[in-house]
Amino acid sequence: MTIVVAHRGASAEAPENTMAAFRLGVEAGADAIELDVHLTADCQLAVVHDETLDRTTDRTGSIASLTMDEIRGADAGARFARPGDAGLPFAGKGHHVPTLLEVLAWLPEAVGLVVEIKARAAADAVVAAVRTHPVRTSGRLVIIGFDEVAIERVRELDPDLRTGYLLVPGQAIGPALTWATEGGHIGVLPWEGDLGPDPIPLLAQAAALGRELGCYVVNDPARMRLLAACGLWGFVTDVPDVAREALGP
């Protein structure tokens, strides 16, 4: 079964990487939520995509140079609006940058979690944070990253953690599958466009190596149905409600 992964939560409907977006993703029927982590100045794991607060909040500054208390004071809804919204309806409504521990404490029992390590320095803290959590012990957790060193570090610290290799657009999938196999990673996640119109040969290559093949970011329902019919492991989407309707329960 192809799994639906809510990209930074239901990020088309609520500010990305906020608890509101994660809750909406689960309500929409996503099988898992995806989030990004950076390490703060006081060694906490902030759930935020960029290296700075500038794009997604009303404050500025690099995550690595700020404490979690300083980051939590930012309004994570200050810049978000959906098409058709009048003004900024999420601003001033208490949306903040959560910690990974906050998300783990909330995560519903049956929902999976995909953690993207955005900064290499966060790898050790991520492994420590998830070590005893049910999402890890039940096998519903995957740690992913573009940085090979970061996911190799995760495997070094906890060989039983499932790790996946994110590919930048245009990166060759075949060699990446070989690298993932040699490193014990469960699979690779390329940009959706790099799968081409017929992903079956790549899926066959992954299967021959005992790896999974997922992708990011798929928002078109026809493409979702095609990828699922071909046996893709899963895809990340901004619109988990659309994906659930396209693929069925």
CORHULIN-V951736 format. One record per backbone hydrogen bond with DSSP energy under -0.5 kcal/mol. CO is the residue of the C=O (numbers start at 1). NH is the residue of the N-H. Records with the same first field share a line. If there is no record, write none. Layout:
BEGIN
CO: NH / NH
END
This chain:
BEGIN
3: 5 / 235
4: 6 / 31 / 32
5: 7 / 237
6: 8 / 9 / 34
7: 11
8: 17
9: 11
10: 13 / 14
15: 18 / 21
17: 98
18: 22
19: 23
20: 24
21: 10 / 25
22: 26
23: 27
24: 28
25: 30
26: 29
31: 112
32: 6
33: 114
34: 8
35: 116
36: 48
37: 118 / 119
38: 46
40: 43
44: 40 / 46
45: 100
46: 38 / 48
51: 63
53: 57
56: 79
61: 53
62: 65
63: 41 / 66
66: 41
67: 71
68: 72
69: 73
71: 74
74: 76
75: 58 / 78
77: 80
80: 90
82: 85
85: 87
87: 89
88: 91
90: 93
95: 76 / 77
96: 98
98: 47
99: 103
100: 104
101: 105
102: 106
103: 107
108: 111
112: 33
113: 115 / 142
114: 35 / 116
115: 117 / 144
116: 37 / 118
119: 122
120: 123
122: 126
123: 127
124: 128
125: 129
126: 130
127: 131
130: 133
133: 136 / 137
134: 138
135: 140 / 141
136: 139
140: 113
142: 115 / 144
143: 164
144: 117
145: 166
146: 148
147: 151
148: 152
149: 153
150: 154
151: 155
152: 156
153: 157
154: 158
158: 161
162: 143
163: 186 / 187
164: 145 / 166
165: 189
168: 171
172: 176
173: 177
174: 178
175: 179
176: 180
177: 181
178: 182
179: 183
180: 184 / 185
181: 184
186: 212
187: 165
188: 214
189: 167
190: 216
191: 194
192: 195
193: 196
199: 203
200: 204
201: 205
202: 206
203: 207
204: 208
205: 209
206: 211
207: 210
212: 188
213: 233 / 234
214: 190
215: 236
216: 192
217: 219
219: 221
220: 224
221: 225
222: 226
223: 227
224: 228
225: 229
226: 230
227: 231 / 232
228: 231
233: 3
234: 215
235: 5
236: 218
237: 7
238: 12
239: 242 / 243
240: 244
241: 245
242: 246
243: 247
244: 248
END
